[in-house]
């Protein structure tokens, strides 16, 4: 499964921007990829208004980005945190896809089909009565 780093603003309307990031994550998951949004996760236990905690969150977010296959950039502006994420992705020669609004967010058929390196199928013979088994 493709791992997609979700790059979108946090500062300003923090709670509103987190809600938007959750929408971006949902869309990414519906397209068959694994969304990773550091600013949704880390704000659960770090305070972005505290400079030391913000720096810690940014550092961990950049580390998380290195585990991803591509970056999706959302929002109507590029924040300083987003700029750092984009710069790292460029340095790693990672694909960066700009999706500045939610219009036209339907899955790209090519992306949807190619992203699944692992095909999950329902199996009645896996010992748990119809659970999910992995077919490579």
Secondary structure as UniProt FT lines:
FT   STRAND          3..7
FT   HELIX           14..30
FT   TURN            31..32
FT   STRAND          34..36
FT   HELIX           38..42
FT   TURN            43..45
FT   TURN            48..49
FT   HELIX           51..65
FT   TURN            66..67
FT   STRAND          70..73
FT   HELIX           80..91
FT   TURN            92..93
FT   STRAND          95..98
FT   TURN            103..104
FT   HELIX           109..114
FT   STRAND          119..122
FT   TURN            124..125
FT   STRAND          132..135
//
